[in-house]
């Protein structure tokens, strides 16, 4: 009994020493204390990993977090720390698994569940992100940032009424919350209430006249309402404020294309794929415009790129088939038409022959 009490006191002194170094901002000093301690435990390895990460030595930290989990597979904190470190190192698939495990093992820990939800939203599955954010909001109902994220995901996944309610919850508490205004406008657009969406986005621009995303969203609403000149005005303003807004280049390209201004559309789609080389829809539209301009070789390259990036989309197959037929390659054109038909049949929500709703520009949430 005496030995056990002495052991507990020693442990308390040890962790107090570590805490003293950490309070001073001396991660290296705290790590040196940790490294002297024996025997090695999951808690020690996890703490060593945390300190190594603080010292910007993430690869070494990841090794320690994995060792902590070898010693204690159920260590939720080690799963969490490993997930964050892997995410920062760009290993997103492995990071998601670790963060999911942390949230599963500690379902009442707000930080763990929120970080997992953020990871799913940014690089994982939107449906899983939605479920995770529902848990986040249940854990902290007053978190308006969390409500905004939940609102956007609800609308994006087709639950516009619920997403609208979440946005209105935020706006009842912060009437000038730009993210909530963005989401409310998005909900109105999903419900085809375009005049209301325009009104909401205009409210947002009263709050923040130079907000690029709000101009972009308003431009999309005008586009959906077929008021193309106003759409061009606000989309162009969005790009003036933020030339890196990829979706803005794509949306403005669509408007120019609808107006038959292929030269301007060409330049917008070209900029979209320059900024985002994996933007399948932009490659598809770029190839379409190039084909219509008669730039057949460039069009073929763009359309083939679109197919590689998003093989389930029937649009580029149809466009490429038309291009090949014009070049006299009827056999290959027929093969692409067959593939287009097969993919079109597989899409339940197809609205038009070339592009479905997934290819249409969507509103963005204000950060």
Buried (B, 14 or more C-beta within 10 A) or exposed (E): EEEEEEEEEEEEEBBEBBEEBBEEEBBEBBBEBBEEBEEBBBBBBBBBBBBBBBBEBBEBBBBBBBBBBEBBEEBBBBBBBBBBBBBEBEBBEBBBBBBBBBBEBBEEBBEBBBBBBBBBBEBBEEEBBBBBBBBBBEBBEEBBEBBBBBBBBBBBBEBBEBBBBBBBBBBEEEEEBBBBBBBBBBBBBBBEBBEBBBBBBBBBBEBBEEBBBBBBBBBBBBBBBEBBEBBBBBBBBBBEBBEEBBBBBBBBBBBBBEBEBBEBBBBBBBBBBEBBEEBBBBBBBBBBBBBBBEBBEBBBBBBBBBBEBBEEBBBBBBBBBBBBBEEEBEEEBEBBBEBBBEBBEEBEEBEEEBBBEBBBBBBBBBE
